[in-house]
């Protein structure tokens, strides 16, 4: 009898969460400025998303470091949030990285093949040298050394390790001075001024 009761308890179906009939998926594309946290609250009085976004009940799908800029996607859709933030879903993310120095073809190829970081080998990436993109000035500006040129790289990865792009370029000897996320999946920062956001409907 006790075994049957235990079996019944263990096999109870979990209640299925049903969305309200009038539920509408909200997607917000935010062009995050430098020195802004990817969250709405902070106990140290630093700049957060609440200083820029007045849309209710949306949360960041993944993160963007405080010292990085560019596309941050927010949504009220938990499934979409999980899909974009979960590395196993293989969502492409494209970054523009301004690095110190001039990488060679061998350096670029190393990033494309994958490099060994402290937390393991990175997956192959798409990397190319690009001309300086037409972007907003950063406040404060990066610290450049007069005798050392800089190079812009376009780097597309599917992983989301902590500070991954910065660690990848540092590993091959070219530290990242400025990092901008341009694309997440199908979405980009095209047409969105730095510090502004765009709400999407019918996603």
NORKA-V406580 format. One record per residue. N is the residue number from 1. OMEGA is omega in whole degrees, -180 to 180 (none if undefined). BURIAL is I if it has 24 or more other C-alpha atoms within 12 Angstrom, else O. Layout:
# NORKA-V406580
n;omega;burial
N;OMEGA;BURIAL
N;OMEGA;BURIAL
This chain:
# NORKA-V406580
n;omega;burial
1;180;O
2;179;O
3;180;O
4;180;O
5;178;O
6;179;O
7;-179;O
8;179;O
9;-177;O
10;-176;O
11;175;O
12;179;O
13;177;O
14;180;O
15;180;O
16;178;O
17;-179;O
18;179;O
19;174;O
20;-178;O
21;-176;O
22;-179;O
23;178;O
24;179;O
25;176;I
26;172;I
27;180;I
28;176;I
29;-176;I
30;175;I
31;-172;I
32;175;I
33;173;I
34;173;I
35;175;I
36;180;I
37;-180;I
38;179;I
39;-174;I
40;-179;I
41;177;O
42;-178;O
43;179;O
44;176;O
45;176;O
46;180;O
47;180;I
48;-179;I
49;-179;I
50;178;I
51;-175;O
52;-172;I
53;-180;I
54;177;O
55;-177;I
56;169;O
57;173;O
58;-177;I
59;-176;I
60;174;I
61;-172;I
62;-176;I
63;173;I
64;-174;I
65;-180;I
66;-178;I
67;174;I
68;-176;I
69;171;I
70;-165;I
71;170;I
72;-179;I
73;177;I
74;-179;I
75;173;I
76;-177;I
77;-178;I
78;-180;O
79;179;O
80;179;I
81;180;I
82;-178;O
83;-176;O
84;-177;I
85;-175;I
86;-179;O
87;-178;O
88;179;O
89;174;O
90;175;O
91;180;I
92;174;I
93;-177;I
94;-179;I
95;168;I
96;-177;I
97;173;I
98;-175;I
99;177;I
100;-178;I
101;-177;I
102;180;I
103;176;I
104;176;O
105;179;O
106;178;O
107;180;I
108;-179;I
109;178;O
110;178;I
111;180;I
112;-178;I
113;-175;O
114;-180;I
115;-177;I
116;176;O
117;-178;O
118;-180;O
119;174;O
120;-178;O
121;175;O
122;176;I
123;178;I
124;-179;O
125;172;I
126;-175;I
127;176;I
128;174;I
129;-179;I
130;173;O
131;-178;O
132;-178;O
133;177;O
134;-174;O
135;180;I
136;174;O
137;180;O
138;177;O
139;-3;O
140;179;O
141;178;O
142;177;O
143;178;O
144;175;O
145;-172;O
146;-174;O
147;-176;O
148;179;O
149;176;O
150;-178;I
151;175;I
152;176;I
153;169;I
154;-173;I
155;178;I
156;180;I
157;176;I
158;179;I
159;178;I
160;180;I
161;-180;I
162;177;O
163;-172;O
164;-176;I
165;179;I
166;-180;I
167;179;I
168;-178;I
169;177;I
170;-178;I
171;180;I
172;173;I
173;-178;O
174;-176;I
175;179;I
176;179;I
177;-180;I
178;-177;I
179;-178;I
180;174;I
181;-176;I
182;-173;I
183;166;I
184;-178;I
185;-178;I
186;-173;O
187;179;I
188;176;I
189;-180;I
190;176;O
191;-180;O
192;-180;I
193;178;O
194;-177;I
195;179;I
196;179;I
197;178;I
198;177;I
199;-180;I
200;176;O
201;-180;O
202;-179;O
203;none;O
